[in-house]
């Protein structure tokens, strides 16, 4: 748990208080337009992006899924391909989540692109999702896929296989633009939002996102999408000079 105590609390009680507080905030009633097979969620500190992530986890049908596959970019190490976490458990302050090791090993066997590199699996982009998964889907297992230098088209067959499995929720972990002014962030992020909403790769070619490869891959295979929430770090910090964007969406 490399970012517990910084990106989110290292106490289960405090995590539960965060989630309770997120759920106290009144929003216009959101109706899901279809049954999601995947979600897009941000992965920054909870004070900035936790509300946006929590909202989509709260809305989905939690009982439907046996496993959650998290696809995320590597932030700290350069490598080619994508690495699957081949471990027994994923630890959180609220207890361990079992990793679906059998499913993970099947993916590695089936796709030459997928390997296992131990150092790749200390990513905050999975770690901040794990408490939400533990809270809302306590009986599910998880699978972690971290990608490095890779063409989004190479991920499409893998995601298609995961996407078509009715027992599996695919989580695409990504923040949007980083460190622009608020005005510029809103402009740049509008291209990401449009690309996701309209399933338009051409717009995503002008999008700035740390998980852009994952966004392009999921948009390439999706048939439906619904943007659930968008906001920026300005909503919390009131600093309009250096802003990060966050979005959550469902994909079908």
C-alpha positions in Angstrom: 0.0 0.0 0.0 2.4 2.7 -1.3 0.0 5.7 -1.2 -2.2 4.8 1.8 -2.0 7.8 4.2 -1.4 10.2 1.3 -3.8 9.6 -1.6 -6.4 8.1 0.7 -6.6 7.2 4.5 -4.6 4.3 5.8 -7.4 3.6 8.2 -10.5 1.6 7.2 -12.7 3.7 9.5 -11.5 6.9 7.8 -12.1 5.4 4.3 -15.6 4.5 5.3 -16.1 8.0 6.6 -14.9 9.4 3.2 -17.4 7.2 1.3 -20.2 8.1 3.7 -19.4 11.8 3.1 -19.3 11.3 -0.7 -22.7 9.7 -0.5 -24.2 12.6 1.5 -23.6 15.0 -1.3 -26.8 15.6 -3.2 -26.5 15.3 -7.0 -29.2 15.3 -9.7 -30.6 11.9 -9.9 -28.6 9.9 -12.4 -30.2 7.0 -14.3 -28.0 4.5 -16.0 -29.0 4.3 -19.6 -27.7 0.7 -20.0 -26.1 -2.1 -18.1 -22.4 -1.3 -18.0 -19.6 -3.8 -18.8 -16.9 -1.4 -18.0 -16.3 1.9 -16.1 -13.8 4.7 -16.5 -12.6 6.1 -13.2 -10.0 8.6 -12.0 -7.1 7.7 -9.7 -6.0 10.8 -7.9 -6.2 11.5 -4.1 -9.6 11.1 -2.7 -10.0 14.8 -1.8 -9.7 15.6 -5.5 -11.2 12.7 -7.4 -12.8 10.4 -4.8 -16.3 11.8 -5.3 -16.1 11.3 -9.0 -14.9 7.7 -8.7 -17.3 6.8 -5.8 -20.3 8.0 -7.8 -19.9 5.4 -10.6 -19.0 2.6 -8.2 -22.2 3.4 -6.2 -24.4 3.3 -9.4 -23.4 0.0 -10.9 -25.0 -3.3 -10.1 -22.5 -4.6 -7.6 -24.0 -8.2 -7.3 -23.5 -9.0 -11.0 -19.7 -9.3 -11.1 -17.4 -12.1 -9.9 -14.3 -10.3 -10.7 -13.0 -6.8 -11.5 -10.2 -6.3 -14.0 -8.3 -3.0 -13.6 -6.4 -1.7 -16.6 -4.0 1.1 -15.8 -0.8 2.9 -17.1 2.6 2.5 -15.5 3.5 5.9 -13.9 6.9 5.1 -12.5 8.6 2.5 -14.8 9.2 2.3 -18.5 8.7 -1.1 -20.1 7.2 -2.5 -23.2 4.0 -4.5 -23.1 1.6 -5.1 -20.2 2.1 -6.9 -16.9 -0.4 -9.0 -15.0 -0.2 -9.2 -11.2 0.2 -12.9 -10.4 -0.3 -12.8 -6.6 -2.8 -14.3 -4.2 -4.2 -11.1 -2.6 -4.3 -7.3 -3.0 -4.0 -5.6 0.4 -6.2 -2.6 1.5 -6.6 -0.9 4.9 -10.0 -2.6 5.0 -8.6 -6.1 4.5 -7.3 -8.1 1.5 -9.1 -8.6 -1.8 -8.4 -12.0 -3.3 -6.8 -11.9 -6.8 -8.3 -14.1 -9.4 -5.0 -15.9 -10.0 -6.5 -18.6 -12.2 -8.1 -16.0 -14.6 -4.9 -13.9 -14.5 -2.7 -16.9 -15.5 -5.2 -17.8 -18.3 -4.8 -14.3 -19.7 -1.0 -14.5 -19.6 -1.1 -17.9 -21.3 -3.5 -16.8 -24.0 -1.8 -13.4 -25.0 1.9 -13.2 -25.7 1.7 -9.4 -25.0 0.9 -10.1 -21.3 3.8 -10.9 -19.0 4.5 -10.5 -15.3 7.0 -8.0 -14.0 7.0 -7.7 -10.2 8.1 -4.1 -10.0 5.2 -2.9 -12.1 2.6 -3.7 -9.4 2.9 -0.8 -7.0 0.6 1.5 -8.9 -1.6 4.0 -7.2 -4.0 3.8 -10.1 -5.1 0.3 -8.8 -4.5 1.1 -5.2 -7.0 3.9 -5.0 -9.7 1.8 -6.7 -9.2 -1.1 -4.2 -11.1 0.4 -1.2 -14.1 1.2 -3.4 -14.1 -2.3 -4.7 -13.8 -3.7 -1.2 -16.6 -1.5 0.0 -19.1 -1.9 -2.8 -18.2 -5.4 -4.1 -16.8 -7.3 -1.1 -17.2 -10.7 -2.7 -15.5 -10.1 -5.9 -11.9 -10.9 -6.9 -9.6 -8.6 -8.8 -7.1 -8.8 -11.7 -4.5 -6.1 -12.3 -3.1 -5.2 -15.7 -0.5 -2.5 -15.9 0.6 -1.3 -19.4 3.7 0.5 -20.5 4.9 1.3 -24.0 2.2 -0.3 -26.1 -0.1 0.5 -29.0 -3.7 0.7 -27.9 -4.7 -1.5 -30.9 -2.7 -4.3 -29.3 -4.9 -4.2 -26.2 -8.1 -4.5 -28.2 -8.3 -8.3 -28.5 -7.5 -8.7 -24.7 -10.1 -6.1 -23.7 -12.7 -7.6 -26.1 -12.2 -11.0 -24.4 -12.6 -9.4 -20.9 -15.4 -7.1 -22.0 -17.5 -10.0 -23.4 -17.3 -12.0 -20.1 -20.6 -11.2 -18.4 -19.1 -12.0 -14.9 -16.4 -9.4 -15.3 -16.3 -5.6 -14.7 -13.5 -3.9 -16.6 -12.2 -0.8 -14.9 -10.2 1.7 -17.0 -8.1 3.9 -14.6 -7.2 7.3 -15.9 -7.0 11.0 -15.0 -7.4 13.6 -17.7 -5.3 16.7 -18.4 -2.6 17.8 -16.0 -1.4 21.3 -14.8 -3.2 23.6 -17.2 -5.1 26.7 -16.2 -8.8 25.9 -15.4 -9.9 27.4 -18.7 -7.4 25.3 -20.8 -8.1 22.2 -18.7 -11.8 22.5 -19.5 -11.1 23.0 -23.2 -8.7 20.0 -23.4 -10.9 17.8 -21.3 -13.9 18.6 -23.4 -12.1 16.7 -26.2 -11.7 13.6 -23.9 -15.3 13.9 -22.8 -16.5 14.2 -26.4 -14.4 11.2 -27.5 -15.8 9.0 -24.7 -19.4 10.2 -25.1 -19.4 9.8 -28.9 -17.0 6.8 -29.0 -14.8 8.9 -31.3 -11.1 8.0 -31.5 -10.4 11.1 -33.5 -11.4 13.3 -30.6 -9.3 11.2 -28.2 -6.3 11.8 -30.5 -6.4 15.4 -29.1 -7.2 14.3 -25.5 -4.6 14.5 -22.7 -4.9 11.7 -20.2 -2.3 9.6 -18.4 -4.4 6.5 -19.2 -5.1 7.5 -22.8 -4.0 4.1 -24.3 -6.7 2.4 -22.1 -9.3 5.0 -23.1 -8.6 4.5 -26.8 -8.8 0.8 -26.4 -12.1 0.7 -24.6 -13.7 3.3 -26.9 -12.6 1.1 -29.9 -14.7 -1.8 -28.7 -17.6 0.0 -26.9 -21.1 0.2 -28.3 -22.5 2.6 -25.7 -21.2 5.1 -23.3 -22.5 7.5 -20.6 -20.4 10.1 -18.9 -21.4 10.2 -15.2 -19.3 13.0 -13.7 -16.6 15.5 -14.6 -14.7 17.9 -12.4 -11.2 19.3 -11.8 -8.9 19.8 -8.8 -10.1 23.4 -8.8 -13.4 22.3 -7.2 -11.4 21.4 -4.2 -8.2 23.6 -4.2 -9.6 26.8 -5.8 -6.3 27.0 -7.6 -7.2 27.9 -11.2 -3.6 28.1 -12.4 -2.6 24.4 -12.2 -5.5 22.0 -12.6 -6.0 18.3 -13.1 -9.2 16.9 -14.7 -11.2 13.8 -13.5 -14.0 11.9 -15.2 -16.1 8.8 -14.5 -18.2 7.0 -17.1 -19.9 3.7 -17.9 -19.3 1.7 -21.0 -21.4 -1.0 -22.6 
